[in-house]
């Protein structure tokens, strides 16, 4: 698994982490070199080449690349032990872009080091739990009925150690590389553990079949290629989903130049609050998307109302207050977004019950909507509008605190208060969410930064 980055520079802490990790891994490989059976070198060379090839076709999902080389490393480990797995894992990071730049070289060095260390640790754990190797210098034998159920605990331990260790090392690398909180990267990486466990299961099956007949290893290449293709199709659907959202946001901003960038900033502020309230990664993802779409209903409003420099008439105000319901109706008609309609329709409700369109009170308004309300109000106050100039950040913060318990949920305001830093509070400092296709693969394999 690997992260992706848009930043061209490498932080010194990450360079140090990469060098120290790969150095430790290389030392351990040299120490354990003698444990490899010479009779299995042909197998190791073949499986190493397959690992390199598969890594060059690793599919990217979200901010991670899921390496198809993991099953090959597991296969090598079960047949020949931790040292063999470490060699295959190290070879798997030799992707096409590794030596294209200093950045690629350093990131791959970290990947190689962490993959080797995780493979060695998981293999050692497997052996300590009583697992046996399927190939020795004199004989190769698969798991037989007599090995069960005793072998289940070592295999389960191997799978957990590889998946969790890989996710943890990947999260550490991404946190240091991108200068973000380790907790946030762990939340994201841990969601990929089920995928990693599935790949480990494939590796166990590969080892079992290969121990029965060596040439059967080739038969697994086609399923891995198919798996890669399915992953890429999933990624294409996700990109289309993201493009749809951005097109809708662009349609809103085209009608009202004063709100350009407003939806992106609301989304960013909402996610900051979500993190401060310890919401899970899925809820924060919903917050981000709902923040981008919260003003979608304004597409139906005349430009003359959106850009009017003076006070709205009662009739115009009534039309303006229809936009949450109009936006929710539009979102609800898109199957992949329909669950967000509840958050969109409620983003102008008030904690006291004096908001619109339904006048819901307190907890009757969904928590994510209450978060959007605070994020929306803060960005609106600190942005220039046709009818007034922007407030300072300090003034906007005072309004939020004064209205806590009335217009705004006190818990949400308190959480937002914990995030107040000059670089976050300023709308100009909020980076627009990266567009699909602008990312380049970073740390890799069964794991990576």
Buried (B, 14 or more C-beta within 10 A) or exposed (E): BBBBBEEEEBEEEBBEBBBEBBEBBBEBBEEBEEEBBEEBEEBBEBBBBBBBBBBBBBBBBBBBBBBBBBBBBBBBBBBBBBBBBBBBBBBBBBBEBBEEEEBBEBBBBBBBBBBBBBBBBBBEBBBEBEBBBBBBEEEBEBBEEEBEEEBEEBBBBBBBBBBBBBBBBBBBBBBBBBEEEBEBBBBBBBBBBEBBBBBBBBBBBBBBBBBEEBEEBEEBBEBBBEBBEEBBEEBEEBEEBBEEBBEBBEEBBEBBEEBEBBBBBBBBBBBBBBBBBEBEBEBBBBBBBBBBBBBBBBBBBEEEBBBBEEEBEEEBEEBBBBBBBBBBBBBBEBEBBEEBBBBBBBBBBBBBBEBBBBEBBEEEBBBBBBBBBBBBBBBBBBBEBEEEEBBEBEEBBEBBBEBBBEBBBEBBBBBBBEBBEEEBBEBEEBEEBEEBEEBBBBBBBBBBB
